[in-house]
Amino acid sequence: MLELKNIKKHYQVGDTVTKALDGVSVAFRRQEFVAILGASGSGKTTMLNVIGGLDNYDSGDMVIDGKSTKTFKDSDWDAYRNNSIGFVFQSYNLINHLGIIENVELGMTLSGVSKEVKRKHAEDALKRVGLEQHMNKKPNQLSGGQMQRVAIARALANDPDILLCDEPTGALDTETSVQIMNLIKELSKEKLIVMVTHNPELAHEYAGRIIEFSDGRIKSDSKPHIEKEKKDQFQLKRTKMGFLTALKLSFNNLRTKKGRTFLTAFASSIGIISIGIVLALSSGFQKQIDQTQSETLSKFPITISKVTTDQSKNPKDALGSDKGSFSKTKEVTLKTSDSDKAQHTNNINQDYVDYIKKIDPKLSNSIGYTRLVHMNLLRDVDGEVKPVSFSNDANKSGGSMSSAMASMTGVGVSSFPTNADGSASDFLKENYSVLSGDYPKNETDIVLIVDRNNSTNINALKNIGMDAKENETLAFDKIIGTKLSLISNNDYYTKLPTGNFVPNQDYQKMYDNKNNKTLTVSGILRVKSSSTMNLLAPGFAYSNELTSKIVAENETSDIVKAQKDSQNNVMTGEALDEMTKESTLAYLGGTSIPNSIMIYPNNYKDKEAVLDYLDAFNKKKDKKDQILYSDLAGTMTDLTGGLMDAITYVLIAFAGISLVTSMIMIGIITYTSVLERTKEIGVLKALGARKKDITRVFDAETCILGIASGALGVGIAFLATFPINSILYSMTDLKNVAQLNPIHALVLVVVSTILTMIGGHIPAKIAAKKDAAIALRAD
Ligand SMILES: Nc1ncnc2c1ncn2[C@@H]1O[C@H](COP(=O)(O)OP(=O)(O)OP(=O)(O)O)[C@@H](O)[C@H]1O
């Protein structure tokens, strides 16, 4: 059934050529027990390896069941070893990290036999060699003879046609050797057995045919066989190891080296730990930045006021800023100062107000308006009705620096943005908490704003007629519920026969008028965070709605009509220019156009969209018709965001370096593991494993290591966030900065797995290329 025709196998090392097989021609019967004798180095093992397909011959031909093997590809040899050959080695070559039964099953695992069939065959084979009592042991729990029986069972399990035994009793005592020889002899009734031995007695006693070897040639053959010409009857079933099997094999191997596996995983997880921490920190800082951004935006809204500065002016043009050469002329050049040049008057009109109202509420749901309208307020102070006002100024006339600033920057205003229905907006809820009472529900609800120490402006209370002293404390309920009467212009002003208007003096009568609106102090609100202080000036604050209602009501009042028609102030009679006429009208509630508009976007990104929207309005308009806004928060954006990104990139780069280092380490460790497991690779090959399967076993091992080191790294990084957070908290007052995002964690595990697999793949390829014959000779 098997015939070698003039087989030659030469080994060349340096200049010396060893003719391990030097023209061997021999044929074997389907069932016989052939012993091969010969001096050491005469080529016996080489012939066995050639027959077993572990080693390729240089020339000649080997014919199996009528099929020449000259054209065999790697995959054919793999299948041949798996289907037709069983190997038994002197040193057993069992895989120590697998149980006995798994060792026996290995060949079938490679040929993809189902689990049940595999187990059955393995048990049968173990019974056959008399090991049914020891099936659940590990190889190192057996005696030498028992181990050799396991090796024989393994060789038999796949029911091969040929059993190749290389000095199977070489390591055994006489008694055990006899048992093993009997077993082999028994098997030779159904299979072809080719056994290499140094023991002529054993050979003569048990073998039916003895071939003697000398210097790579057959010296004698006790029972030669001449193979008849045959048709090709040879059939092969391809072998294939699944990735799961490879994983199981590697997992078992790693399990036997728990300590080392843990250390390896830990060492290679260092890169993951550092990246994990960097990511946790940077996303934590990003959150902080986002929060600061939204606080900054509430503090510095986009503000559109009547008079503004053009921020786009080129600072180089500024008067006095030109450096370098000096003029030699004898004249003086006259120039407008930079600040005057930059001054821009915004012609805010109804169109623009409507345009602003159309801003996508998703970008900004808080828009505030300030109006210069004066409120005609009266209050019953201890039985006496007095004119009062909402103002923080010490002198009631108003128009101080601070309110001018407020209308320019939007900081420190008294009117807060409201939702469309007039209820308290997100703006108030986000930035203020209720100390007493409630958020305003109606347009007539007034709130008192206090700072974090519950202090408020004393003038605010004095101006509504309270008898307030410096540092005096007032109970909440003394303030909550305070009522004020809002009088319409027509009821408040009387027209004198001269045509001039004067405020009525009969306050009690005005106070009792049924047309009045009653304003109520409904809540005391405190800033939530110190950074948003002075958003609304401490003191009384009222809604946009209220001022626009007052304007709507007073726009048609007699005094406003009269003022519109006159170039003189209708109360004092003094002459007015256009500007002062406009502001007098605004004071009387004669204009619905707000003095300034504050837009509070939700975040920096939305702010950009809002700015784009505002810029769109100015497109194709002359400079003087453009409406310019001021965006103080804008100057801070790029700084914080960009800086954070840069820091994160640098840190990630460093962490990346440690990741690469650990990847190289995994490569080295896998390589060592390859060296260590050389024997196992040989055994796997002898059992019919393809190169791919060997690569798979090692890939599987690095895959497990990668997952382990990724999970370990992420776990450690997660644990590290706790001490890091407490240190950062004690140093900076920032809470929970380091936060590991679960998605980042998952990505890191995946990255670790992929990188370690890449790192381990090259050694795995090296392992796969290992010559099986050499691998098996390794110690
Ligand atoms: N990979 C190799 N590279 C170079 N020379 C080799 C290689 N493998 C075997 N040889 C040589 O080929 C010859 C035959 O070796 P082989 O192992 O087949 O002999 P053997 O008869 O089995 O010896 P022993 O009984 O000691 O095992 C020896 O001279 C050996 O040195």
Ligand as a Chemical Component Dictionary entry (heavy atoms), coordinates in Angstrom:
data_LIG
# 
_chem_comp.id                   LIG 
_chem_comp.type                 NON-POLYMER 
_chem_comp.pdbx_formal_charge   0 
_chem_comp.three_letter_code    LIG 
# 
loop_
_chem_comp_atom.comp_id 
_chem_comp_atom.atom_id 
_chem_comp_atom.alt_atom_id 
_chem_comp_atom.type_symbol 
_chem_comp_atom.charge 
_chem_comp_atom.model_Cartn_x 
_chem_comp_atom.model_Cartn_y 
_chem_comp_atom.model_Cartn_z 
_chem_comp_atom.pdbx_ordinal 
LIG N1  N1  N 0 17.499 19.080 10.275 1  
LIG C1  C1  C 0 18.657 18.471 10.030 2  
LIG N2  N2  N 0 19.696 19.203 9.564  3  
LIG C2  C2  C 0 20.871 18.615 9.284  4  
LIG N3  N3  N 0 21.119 17.357 9.463  5  
LIG C3  C3  C 0 20.137 16.543 9.931  6  
LIG C4  C4  C 0 18.851 17.079 10.236 7  
LIG N4  N4  N 0 18.068 16.080 10.678 8  
LIG C5  C5  C 0 18.848 14.952 10.625 9  
LIG N5  N5  N 0 20.067 15.225 10.173 10 
LIG C6  C6  C 0 21.137 14.294 9.947  11 
LIG O1  O1  O 0 20.663 13.245 9.159  12 
LIG C7  C7  C 0 21.213 12.034 9.572  13 
LIG C8  C8  C 0 20.120 11.058 9.836  14 
LIG O2  O2  O 0 19.470 11.394 11.002 15 
LIG P1  P1  P 0 18.338 10.538 11.655 16 
LIG O3  O3  O 0 17.832 11.266 12.842 17 
LIG O4  O4  O 0 17.376 10.168 10.609 18 
LIG O5  O5  O 0 19.147 9.281  12.125 19 
LIG P2  P2  P 0 18.630 8.099  13.039 20 
LIG O6  O6  O 0 19.071 6.912  12.353 21 
LIG O7  O7  O 0 17.228 8.255  13.330 22 
LIG O8  O8  O 0 19.500 8.309  14.344 23 
LIG P3  P3  P 0 19.115 7.940  15.849 24 
LIG O9  O9  O 0 18.958 6.484  15.872 25 
LIG O10 O10 O 0 20.245 8.410  16.639 26 
LIG O11 O11 O 0 17.863 8.704  16.106 27 
LIG C9  C9  C 0 22.065 12.319 10.791 28 
LIG O12 O12 O 0 23.423 12.364 10.402 29 
LIG C10 C10 C 0 21.600 13.689 11.249 30 
LIG O13 O13 O 0 22.700 14.392 11.782 31 
# 
loop_
_chem_comp_bond.comp_id 
_chem_comp_bond.atom_id_1 
_chem_comp_bond.atom_id_2 
_chem_comp_bond.value_order 
_chem_comp_bond.pdbx_ordinal 
LIG N1  C1  SING 1  
LIG C1  N2  SING 2  
LIG C1  C4  DOUB 3  
LIG N2  C2  DOUB 4  
LIG C2  N3  SING 5  
LIG N3  C3  DOUB 6  
LIG C3  C4  SING 7  
LIG C3  N5  SING 8  
LIG C4  N4  SING 9  
LIG N4  C5  DOUB 10 
LIG C5  N5  SING 11 
LIG N5  C6  SING 12 
LIG C6  O1  SING 13 
LIG C6  C10 SING 14 
LIG O1  C7  SING 15 
LIG C7  C8  SING 16 
LIG C7  C9  SING 17 
LIG C8  O2  SING 18 
LIG O2  P1  SING 19 
LIG P1  O3  DOUB 20 
LIG P1  O4  SING 21 
LIG P1  O5  SING 22 
LIG O5  P2  SING 23 
LIG P2  O6  DOUB 24 
LIG P2  O7  SING 25 
LIG P2  O8  SING 26 
LIG O8  P3  SING 27 
LIG P3  O9  DOUB 28 
LIG P3  O10 SING 29 
LIG P3  O11 SING 30 
LIG C9  O12 SING 31 
LIG C9  C10 SING 32 
LIG C10 O13 SING 33 
# 
